[in-house]
Amino acid sequence: MNNWQRKVRYQPSTRELSQRNNYRKTLTDRYGTPDSNSVFWNSIDPTHFLTDVTTPIQLHTGGNDEEVPVTFSVNLKDRLEKAGKYAEYYNYPGGDHNISSPNFELAMQRSIDFFNKYLKGGEINEK
């Protein structure tokens, strides 16, 4: 969560910033920091439950995504594989968060192929 970097500086509104800070403070006041209370923080961290994943996962990222750092998806793929799960990862250099054209069509075709291969029949097909 601390390796978040935007290419374009985003300035949240005063209200949004206040709410965000209040939420974080409320959580840390109540549950402590991740270092002091790892049990709580692990219980709300979705990556702590990757062993529970039961279907293959496909990830797509735009190389210029300003919403979600590419490293988040790369790290998720690595963690899924370390947990013995199947994951596909595609990066579209120059693409943004919405993976716009010319990469959009390729991303959609890959998604359709993945759905048809792994999810459509309702079976779990792990590689």
Backbone as CSV, one residue per row, in Angstrom:
resi,resn,N_x,N_y,N_z,CA_x,CA_y,CA_z,C_x,C_y,C_z
1,MET,0.809,-1.179,0.000,0.000,0.000,0.000,0.865,1.261,0.000
2,ASN,2.092,1.132,0.409,2.945,2.307,0.487,3.749,2.569,-0.777
3,ASN,3.637,1.685,-1.799,4.414,1.893,-3.015,3.564,2.494,-4.128
4,TRP,2.579,3.250,-3.756,1.640,3.872,-4.684,2.247,5.165,-5.221
5,GLN,2.355,5.261,-6.547,2.874,6.481,-7.151,2.028,6.824,-8.361
6,ARG,1.589,8.033,-8.457,0.818,8.504,-9.606,1.748,9.271,-10.540
7,LYS,1.478,9.155,-11.836,2.246,9.925,-12.798,1.731,11.358,-12.867
8,VAL,0.457,11.535,-12.615,-0.144,12.862,-12.567,-0.606,13.076,-11.135
9,ARG,-0.182,14.160,-10.555,-0.525,14.424,-9.156,-2.029,14.611,-9.005
10,TYR,-2.603,13.831,-8.118,-4.031,13.920,-7.817,-4.195,14.649,-6.505
11,GLN,-5.084,15.603,-6.481,-5.347,16.339,-5.254,-6.793,16.106,-4.846
12,PRO,-7.017,15.265,-3.829,-8.394,15.040,-3.385,-8.981,16.310,-2.782
13,SER,-10.305,16.363,-2.788,-10.966,17.511,-2.172,-10.672,17.508,-0.678
14,THR,-10.850,18.643,-0.047,-10.634,18.753,1.395,-11.530,17.774,2.140
15,ARG,-12.772,17.662,1.703,-13.723,16.743,2.342,-13.255,15.290,2.205
16,GLU,-12.861,14.912,0.974,-12.402,13.540,0.752,-11.152,13.240,1.575
17,LEU,-10.234,14.158,1.598,-9.008,13.977,2.367,-9.310,13.835,3.851
18,SER,-10.209,14.640,4.350,-10.600,14.568,5.756,-11.239,13.221,6.082
19,GLN,-12.132,12.755,5.208,-12.779,11.458,5.428,-11.760,10.321,5.399
20,ARG,-10.850,10.385,4.438,-9.831,9.345,4.300,-8.946,9.293,5.543
21,ASN,-8.503,10.464,5.982,-7.647,10.515,7.167,-8.391,10.069,8.416
22,ASN,-9.650,10.469,8.551,-10.450,10.049,9.699,-10.644,8.538,9.706
23,TYR,-10.893,7.961,8.539,-11.090,6.517,8.442,-9.825,5.770,8.865
24,ARG,-8.693,6.199,8.331,-7.429,5.553,8.701,-7.151,5.696,10.194
25,LYS,-7.358,6.892,10.705,-7.107,7.129,12.128,-8.041,6.284,12.989
26,THR,-9.304,6.197,12.611,-10.259,5.379,13.358,-9.806,3.924,13.393
27,LEU,-9.370,3.418,12.250,-8.903,2.026,12.201,-7.672,1.806,13.067
28,THR,-6.692,2.686,12.939,-5.470,2.479,13.730,-5.699,2.738,15.212
29,ASP,-6.582,3.673,15.550,-6.914,3.885,16.967,-7.588,2.648,17.552
30,ARG,-8.440,2.052,16.781,-9.212,0.911,17.284,-8.431,-0.404,17.243
31,TYR,-7.674,-0.620,16.155,-7.036,-1.925,15.958,-5.516,-1.907,16.020
32,GLY,-4.927,-0.750,16.138,-3.473,-0.679,16.147,-2.922,-0.674,14.732
33,THR,-1.623,-0.673,14.640,-0.956,-0.661,13.339,-0.780,-2.091,12.844
34,PRO,-0.463,-2.268,11.557,-0.194,-3.621,11.065,0.929,-4.318,11.845
35,ASP,1.909,-3.561,12.304,2.996,-4.166,13.083,2.541,-4.598,14.471
36,SER,1.644,-3.832,15.073,1.221,-4.163,16.438,0.035,-5.125,16.490
37,ASN,-0.692,-5.276,15.389,-1.865,-6.155,15.378,-2.008,-6.822,14.015
38,SER,-1.057,-7.661,13.675,-1.073,-8.305,12.360,-2.277,-9.224,12.174
39,VAL,-2.820,-9.780,13.245,-3.984,-10.664,13.126,-5.153,-9.907,12.496
40,PHE,-5.460,-8.723,13.011,-6.562,-7.934,12.446,-6.266,-7.544,11.007
41,TRP,-5.105,-6.958,10.757,-4.802,-6.456,9.422,-4.742,-7.578,8.402
42,ASN,-4.237,-8.746,8.777,-4.262,-9.886,7.859,-5.690,-10.335,7.578
43,SER,-6.573,-10.182,8.561,-7.958,-10.631,8.373,-8.725,-9.776,7.368
44,ILE,-8.268,-8.556,7.098,-8.943,-7.715,6.107,-8.119,-7.543,4.832
45,ASP,-6.987,-8.195,4.752,-6.123,-8.122,3.573,-6.496,-9.250,2.615
46,PRO,-7.071,-8.932,1.450,-7.496,-10.000,0.543,-6.352,-10.903,0.087
47,THR,-5.126,-10.375,0.029,-4.024,-11.226,-0.410,-3.632,-12.254,0.639
48,HIS,-4.139,-12.101,1.845,-3.880,-13.088,2.892,-4.687,-14.374,2.667
49,PHE,-5.660,-14.322,1.765,-6.555,-15.454,1.527,-6.395,-16.058,0.134
50,LEU,-5.261,-15.882,-0.484,-5.070,-16.380,-1.841,-5.156,-17.897,-1.929
51,THR,-4.869,-18.593,-0.849,-4.993,-20.056,-0.885,-6.449,-20.484,-1.029
52,ASP,-7.394,-19.586,-0.756,-8.819,-19.894,-0.899,-9.331,-19.715,-2.325
53,VAL,-8.533,-19.145,-3.207,-8.945,-18.945,-4.597,-9.153,-20.310,-5.244
54,THR,-10.282,-20.479,-5.944,-10.604,-21.788,-6.528,-10.686,-21.778,-8.045
55,THR,-10.498,-20.636,-8.678,-10.534,-20.574,-10.139,-9.317,-19.814,-10.647
56,PRO,-8.928,-20.070,-11.892,-7.851,-19.284,-12.483,-8.231,-17.800,-12.524
57,ILE,-7.223,-16.960,-12.533,-7.430,-15.510,-12.547,-6.630,-14.906,-13.689
58,GLN,-7.242,-13.941,-14.356,-6.571,-13.222,-15.432,-6.467,-11.751,-15.045
59,LEU,-5.288,-11.182,-15.234,-5.024,-9.784,-14.889,-4.565,-9.027,-16.132
60,HIS,-5.079,-7.824,-16.309,-4.681,-6.943,-17.408,-4.276,-5.603,-16.808
61,THR,-3.178,-5.039,-17.300,-2.776,-3.706,-16.848,-2.347,-2.854,-18.031
62,GLY,-2.628,-1.568,-17.927,-2.100,-0.606,-18.879,-0.786,-0.083,-18.331
63,GLY,0.206,-0.015,-19.171,1.526,0.425,-18.724,1.543,1.828,-18.147
64,ASN,0.572,2.649,-18.535,0.492,4.020,-18.021,-0.700,4.216,-17.097
65,ASP,-1.112,3.166,-16.434,-2.254,3.249,-15.518,-1.922,4.192,-14.372
66,GLU,-2.743,5.203,-14.181,-2.540,6.158,-13.096,-3.449,5.874,-11.911
67,GLU,-4.271,4.835,-12.004,-5.188,4.472,-10.923,-4.615,3.352,-10.048
68,VAL,-4.109,2.312,-10.697,-3.569,1.151,-9.981,-2.156,0.895,-10.500
69,PRO,-1.165,0.955,-9.654,0.202,0.701,-10.101,0.351,-0.702,-10.693
70,VAL,1.075,-0.800,-11.804,1.312,-2.084,-12.464,1.910,-3.084,-11.482
71,THR,2.758,-2.613,-10.585,3.406,-3.520,-9.632,2.394,-4.249,-8.751
72,PHE,1.220,-3.652,-8.509,0.202,-4.341,-7.712,-0.223,-5.629,-8.403
73,SER,-0.474,-5.552,-9.719,-0.917,-6.736,-10.461,0.205,-7.752,-10.618
74,VAL,1.414,-7.276,-10.861,2.560,-8.187,-10.975,2.759,-8.928,-9.653
75,ASN,2.703,-8.202,-8.544,2.860,-8.837,-7.232,1.725,-9.810,-6.939
76,LEU,0.499,-9.456,-7.326,-0.631,-10.359,-7.116,-0.441,-11.646,-7.902
77,LYS,-0.019,-11.546,-9.158,0.229,-12.748,-9.965,1.295,-13.617,-9.302
78,ASP,2.384,-13.005,-8.870,3.456,-13.761,-8.212,2.947,-14.451,-6.949
79,ARG,2.157,-13.751,-6.158,1.639,-14.332,-4.914,0.641,-15.453,-5.198
80,LEU,-0.177,-15.292,-6.235,-1.103,-16.364,-6.616,-0.329,-17.614,-7.012
81,GLU,0.694,-17.438,-7.830,1.489,-18.586,-8.269,2.211,-19.243,-7.096
82,LYS,2.725,-18.460,-6.177,3.369,-19.027,-4.988,2.377,-19.809,-4.141
83,ALA,1.090,-19.430,-4.217,0.034,-20.141,-3.486,-0.473,-21.347,-4.282
84,GLY,0.168,-21.623,-5.426,-0.222,-22.776,-6.237,-1.426,-22.526,-7.127
85,LYS,-1.725,-21.266,-7.405,-2.885,-20.908,-8.224,-2.441,-20.508,-9.617
86,TYR,-3.345,-20.684,-10.579,-3.048,-20.318,-11.958,-3.489,-18.881,-12.216
87,ALA,-2.582,-18.093,-12.777,-2.902,-16.704,-13.112,-2.230,-16.333,-14.427
88,GLU,-2.962,-15.614,-15.246,-2.418,-15.047,-16.476,-2.283,-13.543,-16.265
89,TYR,-1.221,-12.984,-16.825,-0.997,-11.546,-16.688,-0.633,-10.955,-18.044
90,TYR,-1.284,-9.863,-18.390,-1.001,-9.149,-19.630,-0.816,-7.672,-19.326
91,ASN,0.230,-7.091,-19.908,0.470,-5.661,-19.779,0.402,-5.045,-21.166
92,TYR,-0.222,-3.904,-21.255,-0.380,-3.199,-22.522,0.387,-1.883,-22.434
93,PRO,1.644,-1.877,-22.939,2.474,-0.674,-22.855,1.742,0.525,-23.463
94,GLY,1.802,1.625,-22.757,1.146,2.839,-23.228,-0.327,2.918,-22.873
95,GLY,-0.896,1.810,-22.413,-2.318,1.786,-22.075,-2.592,2.455,-20.743
96,ASP,-3.819,2.942,-20.597,-4.219,3.555,-19.340,-5.036,2.558,-18.509
97,HIS,-5.691,3.027,-17.483,-6.461,2.150,-16.600,-7.580,1.426,-17.349
98,ASN,-8.150,2.069,-18.357,-9.247,1.476,-19.117,-8.776,0.641,-20.299
99,ILE,-7.463,0.528,-20.481,-6.875,-0.228,-21.586,-7.586,0.133,-22.895
100,SER,-7.484,1.384,-23.276,-8.157,1.870,-24.477,-7.464,1.383,-25.747
101,SER,-8.108,1.626,-26.884,-7.587,1.189,-28.183,-6.172,1.719,-28.376
102,PRO,-5.332,0.979,-29.063,-5.629,-0.223,-29.837,-5.608,-1.515,-29.018
103,ASN,-5.285,-1.436,-27.746,-5.152,-2.645,-26.926,-6.476,-3.190,-26.414
104,PHE,-7.514,-2.386,-26.415,-8.797,-2.799,-25.855,-9.320,-4.071,-26.522
105,GLU,-9.257,-4.114,-27.838,-9.784,-5.266,-28.565,-9.029,-6.541,-28.190
106,LEU,-7.709,-6.466,-28.104,-6.905,-7.625,-27.720,-7.217,-8.051,-26.288
107,ALA,-7.328,-7.095,-25.388,-7.652,-7.415,-23.991,-9.013,-8.092,-23.893
108,MET,-9.986,-7.597,-24.631,-11.326,-8.204,-24.596,-11.309,-9.614,-25.177
109,GLN,-10.554,-9.820,-26.270,-10.485,-11.166,-26.848,-9.805,-12.135,-25.885
110,ARG,-8.759,-11.682,-25.234,-8.103,-12.531,-24.236,-9.056,-12.859,-23.090
111,SER,-9.861,-11.880,-22.681,-10.833,-12.109,-21.603,-11.895,-13.121,-22.025
112,ILE,-12.387,-12.997,-23.242,-13.391,-13.943,-23.750,-12.801,-15.340,-23.835
113,ASP,-11.600,-15.454,-24.385,-10.943,-16.766,-24.492,-10.737,-17.387,-23.113
114,PHE,-10.309,-16.582,-22.154,-10.092,-17.055,-20.787,-11.406,-17.532,-20.182
115,PHE,-12.456,-16.745,-20.341,-13.771,-17.120,-19.822,-14.221,-18.442,-20.425
116,ASN,-14.109,-18.566,-21.745,-14.545,-19.801,-22.405,-13.720,-21.005,-21.972
117,LYS,-12.438,-20.806,-21.759,-11.555,-21.923,-21.399,-11.699,-22.348,-19.940
118,TYR,-11.796,-21.390,-19.036,-11.731,-21.723,-17.611,-13.031,-21.568,-16.825
119,LEU,-13.930,-20.735,-17.275,-15.065,-20.384,-16.429,-16.433,-20.756,-16.992
120,LYS,-16.575,-20.774,-18.279,-17.878,-20.954,-18.907,-18.554,-22.264,-18.528
121,GLY,-17.798,-23.340,-18.500,-18.384,-24.648,-18.234,-18.668,-24.918,-16.776
122,GLY,-18.238,-24.027,-15.910,-18.483,-24.223,-14.490,-17.481,-25.151,-13.830
123,GLU,-16.556,-25.693,-14.600,-15.538,-26.574,-14.027,-14.336,-25.743,-13.612
124,ILE,-13.607,-26.269,-12.674,-12.363,-25.635,-12.263,-11.247,-26.375,-12.978
125,ASN,-10.591,-25.681,-13.894,-9.504,-26.272,-14.667,-8.216,-25.561,-14.322
126,GLU,-7.456,-26.120,-13.414,-6.187,-25.490,-13.051,-5.078,-26.116,-13.870
127,LYS,-4.126,-25.312,-14.270,-2.967,-25.813,-15.015,-1.944,-26.345,-14.058
